[in-house]
Amino acid sequence: MTLTEYLNQTEPLRKPTVIVDEKEYNVVFTYKAANGEVRKRVCFKSKNNLLAGIEYCLIGSRFYTTDRDGNPKSASCFKILTSN
């Protein structure tokens, strides 16, 4: 399901896989964690109340919800397609 389809659901599915295009989010900044993992703090380019103002942590192709310090907390339903 695309991000647009996800946001326009009339009968929301529980835990769908939502494919996000790189044009649909902004990378706020990128950093390397202590374990060497590259993490990106991102926010969606959406005014929808479900996403507006919420930051996610992008690790590889998976978005994670974050704790108040911006650390990854839980895998979200959002992911990006990779060429791998």
Short mmCIF file of the C-alpha atoms (twelve columns), coordinates in Angstrom:
data_MODEL
# 
_entry.id   MODEL 
# 
loop_
_atom_site.group_PDB 
_atom_site.id 
_atom_site.type_symbol 
_atom_site.label_atom_id 
_atom_site.label_alt_id 
_atom_site.label_comp_id 
_atom_site.label_asym_id 
_atom_site.label_seq_id 
_atom_site.Cartn_x 
_atom_site.Cartn_y 
_atom_site.Cartn_z 
_atom_site.pdbx_PDB_model_num 
ATOM 1  C CA . MET A 1  0.000   0.000  0.000  1 
ATOM 2  C CA . THR A 2  1.253   3.515  -0.747 1 
ATOM 3  C CA . LEU A 3  1.356   6.351  1.756  1 
ATOM 4  C CA . THR A 4  -1.570  8.057  0.003  1 
ATOM 5  C CA . GLU A 5  -3.624  4.852  0.165  1 
ATOM 6  C CA . TYR A 6  -2.738  4.475  3.846  1 
ATOM 7  C CA . LEU A 7  -3.822  8.016  4.691  1 
ATOM 8  C CA . ASN A 8  -7.066  7.706  2.701  1 
ATOM 9  C CA . GLN A 9  -8.286  4.422  4.198  1 
ATOM 10 C CA . THR A 10 -11.949 4.437  5.177  1 
ATOM 11 C CA . GLU A 11 -11.610 1.138  7.034  1 
ATOM 12 C CA . PRO A 12 -8.026  1.157  8.367  1 
ATOM 13 C CA . LEU A 13 -6.059  -2.069 8.231  1 
ATOM 14 C CA . ARG A 14 -4.043  -3.080 11.278 1 
ATOM 15 C CA . LYS A 15 -0.272  -3.065 10.698 1 
ATOM 16 C CA . PRO A 16 -0.207  -2.840 6.898  1 
ATOM 17 C CA . THR A 17 3.062   -2.489 5.006  1 
ATOM 18 C CA . VAL A 18 3.193   1.054  3.674  1 
ATOM 19 C CA . ILE A 19 5.726   1.790  0.946  1 
ATOM 20 C CA . VAL A 20 7.024   5.352  1.147  1 
ATOM 21 C CA . ASP A 21 8.652   7.191  -1.752 1 
ATOM 22 C CA . GLU A 22 11.729  9.312  -1.005 1 
ATOM 23 C CA . LYS A 23 9.788   12.379 -2.212 1 
ATOM 24 C CA . GLU A 24 7.328   11.902 0.665  1 
ATOM 25 C CA . TYR A 25 9.746   12.564 3.531  1 
ATOM 26 C CA . ASN A 26 12.575  14.898 4.516  1 
ATOM 27 C CA . VAL A 27 15.792  13.785 6.170  1 
ATOM 28 C CA . VAL A 28 16.308  16.111 9.139  1 
ATOM 29 C CA . PHE A 29 19.799  14.795 9.817  1 
ATOM 30 C CA . THR A 30 21.921  11.671 9.501  1 
ATOM 31 C CA . TYR A 31 24.197  10.197 12.148 1 
ATOM 32 C CA . LYS A 32 26.121  7.055  12.919 1 
ATOM 33 C CA . ALA A 33 25.128  5.190  16.088 1 
ATOM 34 C CA . ALA A 34 27.700  3.725  18.475 1 
ATOM 35 C CA . ASN A 35 27.291  0.331  16.785 1 
ATOM 36 C CA . GLY A 36 28.195  1.872  13.405 1 
ATOM 37 C CA . GLU A 37 24.627  1.806  12.118 1 
ATOM 38 C CA . VAL A 38 23.621  4.782  9.942  1 
ATOM 39 C CA . ARG A 39 20.409  6.362  11.177 1 
ATOM 40 C CA . LYS A 40 18.374  9.167  9.680  1 
ATOM 41 C CA . ARG A 41 15.859  11.289 11.527 1 
ATOM 42 C CA . VAL A 42 13.047  11.980 9.109  1 
ATOM 43 C CA . CYS A 43 9.658   13.647 8.971  1 
ATOM 44 C CA . PHE A 44 6.943   13.184 6.390  1 
ATOM 45 C CA . LYS A 45 5.961   15.940 3.968  1 
ATOM 46 C CA . SER A 46 2.343   15.696 5.023  1 
ATOM 47 C CA . LYS A 47 -0.158  17.967 6.677  1 
ATOM 48 C CA . ASN A 48 -2.229  14.934 7.648  1 
ATOM 49 C CA . ASN A 49 -2.746  14.838 11.437 1 
ATOM 50 C CA . LEU A 50 -1.532  11.223 11.574 1 
ATOM 51 C CA . LEU A 51 1.944   12.270 10.407 1 
ATOM 52 C CA . ALA A 52 2.335   16.030 10.805 1 
ATOM 53 C CA . GLY A 53 5.149   16.995 13.159 1 
ATOM 54 C CA . ILE A 54 6.146   13.420 14.004 1 
ATOM 55 C CA . GLU A 55 9.758   12.361 13.518 1 
ATOM 56 C CA . TYR A 56 10.798  8.829  12.656 1 
ATOM 57 C CA . CYS A 57 14.162  7.097  12.624 1 
ATOM 58 C CA . LEU A 58 15.031  5.516  9.273  1 
ATOM 59 C CA . ILE A 59 17.444  2.598  9.521  1 
ATOM 60 C CA . GLY A 60 18.091  0.870  6.217  1 
ATOM 61 C CA . SER A 61 14.675  0.641  4.597  1 
ATOM 62 C CA . ARG A 62 12.560  0.581  7.783  1 
ATOM 63 C CA . PHE A 63 11.067  3.523  9.668  1 
ATOM 64 C CA . TYR A 64 10.939  3.334  13.462 1 
ATOM 65 C CA . THR A 65 8.953   5.332  15.973 1 
ATOM 66 C CA . THR A 66 11.242  7.157  18.361 1 
ATOM 67 C CA . ASP A 67 11.544  7.856  22.038 1 
ATOM 68 C CA . ARG A 68 11.721  11.451 23.254 1 
ATOM 69 C CA . ASP A 69 15.481  11.517 22.575 1 
ATOM 70 C CA . GLY A 70 15.035  10.407 18.947 1 
ATOM 71 C CA . ASN A 71 16.259  6.845  19.476 1 
ATOM 72 C CA . PRO A 72 14.469  4.050  17.591 1 
ATOM 73 C CA . LYS A 73 11.693  2.524  19.652 1 
ATOM 74 C CA . SER A 74 9.426   0.285  17.564 1 
ATOM 75 C CA . ALA A 75 9.295   -0.694 13.898 1 
ATOM 76 C CA . SER A 76 6.508   1.201  12.148 1 
ATOM 77 C CA . CYS A 77 4.396   0.086  9.200  1 
ATOM 78 C CA . PHE A 78 6.400   2.396  6.922  1 
ATOM 79 C CA . LYS A 79 9.274   1.277  4.730  1 
ATOM 80 C CA . ILE A 80 11.002  2.257  1.536  1 
ATOM 81 C CA . LEU A 81 11.734  0.051  -1.423 1 
ATOM 82 C CA . THR A 82 15.397  -0.717 -1.951 1 
ATOM 83 C CA . SER A 83 17.183  -1.996 -5.014 1 
ATOM 84 C CA . ASN A 84 18.881  -4.728 -2.945 1 
# 
